[in-house]
């Protein structure tokens, strides 16, 4: 369908949905470090401006009052080639977000093609497109086997296979660890990865597919050096303050654009991939 559809992590990002951040709410209860409201709003606006300058049509949803995590629009859903699958979220503070995001999708012309139900739980940060027919799905404290099963059934209807990969315990259920905490594909043959936490199955799959891995240093993992958004192959957006990762990406032919994420990203543990819900990627 023209104007919508995602089956890649790095094909040119034509349309993308973002949500303005809530400036008030229970930041501490959502495990944020309390941000400066003025900087929070300004940084999000600057981030949207950067995406626009890079050629993306940016669809901006208004803030969800009091829902401080809702600015991280990647997590409540997965956009496929046909439309959006709305999730059920394990974090109590985020349970209202999927349906709110579904309303924004439909306003943007992206149909909702499925919803998780029953015991199924999932976060969008646990899903990456390996190719147009394969989604790699993290099994984490936020995404469970029932979620995998229901999403796999929906994806099968458009000829897409879901492959599950277990994530490590790391810091436990109280800490966010998604598959996309550990890997960001930047082109069909390039990905930035944090190997110390990467599952063996993931590393083997990347090797089998001939994907070059750019490892990030341990001291840039907490500042989300591994969270990088490709707006087209080897043209990427990342948070300022990760110079070693930036240099490594540039050495592999990437054009790197950085933004100040001190409030909008670092305070809430959500990088550029988390702040964006791609609606249409197409060559």
Secondary structure, 3 states (H helix, E strand, C coil): CCCCECCCCCCCEEEEEEECCCCCECCCCCCCCCCCHHHHHHHHHHHHHHHHHCCCEEEEECCCCECHHHHCCCCCEEECCCCEEECCCCCHHHCCHHHHHHHHHHHCCCCEEEECCCCCCCCHHHEEEEECCEEEEEECCCCCHHHHHHHHHHHHCCCCEEEEEECCCCCCCCCCCCHHHCEEEEECCEEEECHHHCCHHHHHHHHHCCCEEEECCHHHCCCCCCCCEEEECCEEEEECCCHHHHHHHHHCCCEEEEECCCCCCCCCCCCCCCCCEEEEECC
